[in-house]
Amino acid sequence: NEMLPADGSGITDTYRFVNGIALNKSHSDLLVNMLEYWQVDSDGKELHFTWVTDLPLDEDHVDKIMRAGRVRWSIENETFNTLKNQGYNLGHNYGLGDKHLSAVFVHLMMLAFLVDQIQQLCCPLFNAAWQECGSKRYLWESIRGTFKTCIVPSMEVILRVIMTNMKVRLL
């Protein structure tokens, strides 16, 4: 099935979908539904996306499923970019273990990310230290440095040390 909605925006959306196809030759008994989406703007720039899902696809729902797929991709992409580029070192290869070392490190990294997200939402001291440092990468470096050089009883003390040192350095 193919649909071409026109909403007057100068963007042409094209959908193609099929229900109940084999995932691949090796798993011909596993049936999935596939959705393809093309977006062409008035300058002719084209974007193309493909999804495999277990959700039934029909003309009334493909636009909603496409939008949900794009949002999910965006959230995943932003999360991985954060873990790679803001001091979590996701790009490092932890392939040095007998069985599950890489998975354990990724799970620990995701737990750290969750704790950091909670701190950003709930901890004024964390946010103040982050603001003083100017970037998350520098905040993480400062936390690691403080942890390595000082005996501290709590994360609160680490954040207060970072804020104090930043203010001393700025004066």
C-alpha positions in Angstrom: 0.0 0.0 0.0 1.2 3.5 -0.7 -0.1 6.9 0.5 0.7 10.4 -0.6 -0.8 13.0 1.8 -0.7 16.6 0.7 -1.1 19.2 3.4 0.0 22.4 1.6 3.4 22.6 3.4 5.5 22.0 0.3 6.6 18.7 1.8 5.6 15.5 0.2 5.2 12.5 2.5 5.2 9.0 0.9 4.4 5.9 2.9 4.8 2.3 1.8 3.9 -0.5 4.1 3.2 -4.2 4.2 1.9 -6.6 6.9 2.9 -10.2 7.6 6.2 -10.6 5.8 9.1 -12.9 6.9 11.8 -11.2 8.9 14.5 -12.9 6.7 15.2 -16.2 5.0 16.6 -17.7 8.2 13.5 -16.9 10.2 10.7 -17.3 7.6 8.3 -18.3 10.4 8.7 -14.9 12.2 6.3 -12.5 10.5 6.7 -8.7 10.8 5.2 -5.6 9.4 7.4 -3.1 7.5 6.9 0.7 7.0 8.9 2.9 4.7 8.6 6.7 4.7 10.0 9.3 2.4 9.9 13.0 2.9 10.7 15.4 0.0 10.8 19.1 0.6 10.2 21.8 -1.9 13.9 22.0 -2.7 13.9 18.3 -3.6 15.8 17.2 -0.4 14.8 13.7 0.4 14.8 11.8 3.8 14.1 8.1 3.9 13.3 5.9 6.9 12.3 2.2 7.4 10.8 0.5 10.4 10.0 -3.1 11.2 7.2 -3.6 13.8 4.7 -6.0 15.2 2.0 -3.3 15.1 -0.6 -3.7 12.4 -0.2 -1.1 9.7 -3.0 0.5 7.7 -3.7 3.8 6.1 -5.3 5.3 9.2 -2.3 4.6 11.4 1.0 4.8 9.4 1.5 8.5 10.0 1.2 8.1 13.8 3.5 5.0 13.8 6.0 6.9 11.6 6.0 9.9 14.0 6.4 7.7 17.0 9.3 5.9 15.3 11.0 9.2 14.5 10.6 10.4 18.1 11.9 7.2 19.5 15.0 7.4 17.1 15.6 11.0 18.2 15.5 10.1 21.9 17.9 7.1 21.4 20.2 9.2 19.2 20.4 12.0 21.7 21.0 9.6 24.6 23.9 7.8 22.7 25.4 11.2 21.7 25.3 12.3 25.3 26.9 9.1 26.5 29.6 9.4 23.8 30.3 13.1 23.9 29.6 14.4 27.4 32.2 12.5 29.5 30.6 9.1 29.9 33.1 7.5 27.4 30.6 5.2 25.7 32.9 5.0 22.6 35.6 3.2 24.6 35.9 -0.5 23.7 35.4 -2.6 26.8 35.9 -5.9 24.9 38.5 -7.2 27.4 36.5 -9.7 29.4 35.7 -13.4 29.3 32.0 -13.2 28.8 29.9 -10.2 29.7 32.3 -7.4 30.7 31.1 -5.0 27.9 27.5 -5.5 28.9 28.3 -4.9 32.6 30.1 -1.7 31.8 27.3 -0.4 29.6 24.7 -1.2 32.3 26.8 0.6 34.9 27.1 3.6 32.5 23.4 3.6 32.0 22.8 3.5 35.8 25.2 6.5 36.2 23.4 8.3 33.4 20.1 7.7 35.2 21.5 9.0 38.5 22.8 12.1 36.7 19.4 12.7 35.1 17.7 12.5 38.5 20.3 14.9 40.0 19.7 17.3 37.2 15.9 17.2 37.9 16.1 17.3 41.7 19.5 18.6 43.0 20.1 22.3 43.1 23.7 21.7 44.3 24.4 19.5 41.3 23.0 22.1 38.9 25.0 24.9 40.6 28.3 22.8 40.3 27.4 22.1 36.6 26.8 25.8 36.0 30.1 26.7 37.7 32.0 24.2 35.6 30.4 25.4 32.4 30.0 21.9 30.8 29.1 18.4 31.8 32.4 17.1 30.5 34.3 19.4 32.8 32.0 18.7 35.7 32.7 14.9 35.3 36.4 15.6 35.1 36.2 17.7 38.3 34.2 15.0 40.1 36.7 12.3 39.1 39.6 14.6 40.1 38.1 15.5 43.4 37.3 11.9 44.2 40.9 10.8 43.4 42.6 13.6 45.4 40.3 14.0 48.4 38.8 11.8 51.1 35.1 12.7 51.0 32.2 11.3 52.9 29.5 12.1 50.3 28.7 13.4 46.8 27.5 16.6 48.4 31.0 17.3 49.7 32.5 16.6 46.2 30.0 19.1 44.6 30.8 21.7 47.3 34.6 21.2 46.8 34.1 21.7 43.1 32.1 24.8 43.6 34.6 26.2 46.1 37.6 25.4 43.8 35.9 26.9 40.8 35.2 30.2 42.7 38.8 30.3 44.0 40.2 29.8 40.5 37.9 32.4 39.0 39.0 35.0 41.6 
